[in-house]
Amino acid sequence: MEPDPSPGQDLPETAAPVAPPPEPEHHRFEFRGRAGEYFRIWIVNVALSVLTLGIFSAWAKVRRERWFYGNTWVAGAPFEYLAEPLPILKGRAVAVLILIAYVGVGQVAPLVQPALLIALGIATPWLVYKGLQFRARYSGWRSLNFSFTGALRPAINVYFWRWYALIPTLGLAFPWIRHGQTRYTVDGHRFGGENVTFGAGTGSFYRLYGRVSLTVLVLLVLALVGVGLLAWALTSRPGLLSPQQSGFVAGFGGVIAAYAALITGLTFNSASIAGHRFRSSLRARDVLGLYFTNTLAVLASLGLLVPWARVRMARYRASHLALLAAGPPEAFRSSERRAEGAAGAETADFMDVDFSL
Amino acid sequence: MNHRGLLYDGESARPVPVTWQVSAGVLLIRGEAVERQVPVSGLRATSRLGSIRRVVYLPGGAQLHSDDNDAVDQLVSRRGLEAVTDRLERHAVAVAASLVVTVGLVGWFFALGLPWLADRAARALPPETEEAIGGQVVRMLEETVLSATTLDEETQARYRALFDDFVADLPDAGRYRLEFRYMNGHPANAFALPGGMVVFTDALIEMIEEDEEFLAILAHELGHHRERHLTRSVLQSSAVVVLGTLVAGDVSGATAVMIGLPTFLLENHYSRAFESEADRFAFAALQERGISPAWFARIMERLEAGQGEDTPEADQGSLLTYASTHPPTAARVAVALEAGADLPPPGRLIADREVARLAAAAGPEGAVDAIPPEAVTGCLTGSFTPEGEDGPVTWVQRTDPDGTLAIETTYADGTVGRSRGYWALADRSLVEYVAGLDADSGAESSAGITYRYRLLAAGPDRLVYRDPETGDESDAARVACPDGL
């Protein structure tokens, strides 16, 4: 799981709005990292992770995040990733154990696997809540840290209870569920003493999902026809993956990409902090094209083009995001920074765990 | 030397542009309306990484941000894990070595390491674990695709006897069970299930023509059991899934295809390796019992022909091989035939109408001459007088190296018949013909009639047989091959 380089940032407000409403200043996000530099970092870290049987991967993750954050700039300053490897290592150990248990149970007792999934579903709100806290606390910009102040209870509501609405409404509740989750995520973030607010209503999510559903439909049809014909032409005999399955796999990947692009765009366009706003110009078809070509490149290079693919995606994402600053970003002040840091340091001892893989 | 930087006070996002330098163990920071002196010892800074901006944490919460990596390196310790990693990342040889190490280790691990580990683990586990692991899968199969057999008791008993006889030599004979199941809507198949079960589907039993074919498939399935393939495949595919998920988590932006395709290919690679291993076990077990592995080739080819094009085993294309769970049938057949090179090939006289008539006249154990393996090539001739015939019947037979026979039979009234077929030896001294298909039309004629002869003597030019039932002896002589044979 990889949030955007800049999860719901926020920018400060000028001292006092003067007579004419100031024209917002446009700050484009920019990704400055070069694929060549990242390749060296990546391959060395992969090698060390392999040699240490995965233990180093926590350090590798920190270096990767630091490099991507540190190369993402807006309004003249880079982002910072500040997490330490040890909590990540702990979280990974737990996550790997859960994964092994899940896969193992799947092999030994497939009928029990759903029970594990349900257990994981019950734990999800807490995991999300901890994860948001962790990532926010260790993300910084211009020497100030982000923070996540959302409470656990609303997380339980949007990440657990709301799912129960899915089946009775035949899935029509899905945009409503996702809206609640996105609002919880965005609203809970703070930066420089200011709250991020999420302005999108449920209606905008329904419109977005309408578009996604249409895209899904079109993509599925195209993928079915295209891949089916391709498979037929290549083999004249169906392989192990039937054309339907291949089409589904390809269509699924495309849908995820397009959906991620649209949801990111909507999230940024609806977030604001102290009068600053964001403008996302991500386009689903661009993202789709990037995913497609990246996949081909990674597969054809046996994985060696992974750094290039990641940098390419980061560059696209950054270049299609802009900060519409209502005033100078220098105005952010973090009155809470000290307290937040202290509290963070305490919890870091035991509960500060990043569960993502 | 002066370096440029930005000083943050730790309270606000507003930086002050400064210059800084280190002199006599003191960090001097100067800017507009700012001047700070901080002892260098005990300063903390973010570790170097590529060319991203560094942060030096000053006492009191202020931060000095600087892009001058080499200068910041002078401020803080360059030891520690992250500093070492950074130096490796900037060292061309280390980068090249990492590439070699990664590609080599990952390749080695999936090609050899993981299969070896899984093998050792599977053999260390008691066989009962397999039942614990797979019991639920068997129950699911039983509840979904499998149902009670429709084979009659007699057939079942016959194959059970063959089964008992075959497994008797294995060290853990008591573990294995033979089961018959009806499997709706699936091609003829046999599989090894946890708990030592070997299941033959009714469709497969119906397709089997000779006991040796049954034993060949049985040996393959027992190979899966003996090599602990069930446990090993559970261990291996679990490891692949876990590692694939870890990689997917690490490579953000990884698409389903990026992870799914290699995983899919790898799992099929493992599956093919298991099939080949089971084949090797089967061929050795068959050879030990004097049965040619070519029997395996025979039933495999027939299965493939019978199953049409919609099974993975039918995939012959080189690309699709990698997408298959089984090696291409042609390759398995070739290996089987090679393994059977020293044993008599599958035999089965495909009699034409003349032979059928002779068979009917001579009775089920009639006195028809037969050819031992030593006389595989060249032409032979012999004669005999079957009961009920007017005079002697003479025959000329050419045996090709692949075991194919061409037979020309001359009857007492001067008519001549031709047929083609195969011969077999149940063991090295018992010659066996099984009459079966008409050579010209391919239609079933006198299927199932078996002629057995004991080989008494074999020389370069002469073969002597005795029919164990009647005690009749006949001999055959090597002759020059006549035209047309």
Interface residues (C-beta under 8 A of the other chain):
Chain A: M1 E2 P12 G33 E37 Y38 F39 R40 I41 I43 V44 N45 V46 A47 L48 V50 L51 G54 S57 W59 A60 K61 R63 R64 R66 W67 G70 N71 A77 P78 E80 V96 L99 I100 V103 G104 G106 Q107 V108 A109 P110 L111 W141 R142 S143 L144 G192 L234 T235 R237 P238 G239 L240 L241 V249 A250 F252 G253 I256 A257 Y291 N294 T295 V298 L299 L302 L304 V306 A309 R310 M313 P329 E330 A331 F332 R333 S334 S335 R337 R338 S356 L357
Chain B: Y8 G10 E11 S12 A13 R14 P15 T46 L49 G50 S51 I52 R53 V55 G61 Q63 H65 L81 E82 T85 L88 E89 R90 A94 V95 A97 S98 L99 V101 T102 V103 L105 V106 A132 I133 Q136 V137 M140 V234 S237 S238 V241 V242 T245 L246 A248 G249 D250 V251 S252 G253 A254 T255 A256 V257 M258 G260 L261 P262 F264 N268 E309 D310 P312 A314 D315 G317 L319 L320 A323 S324 T325
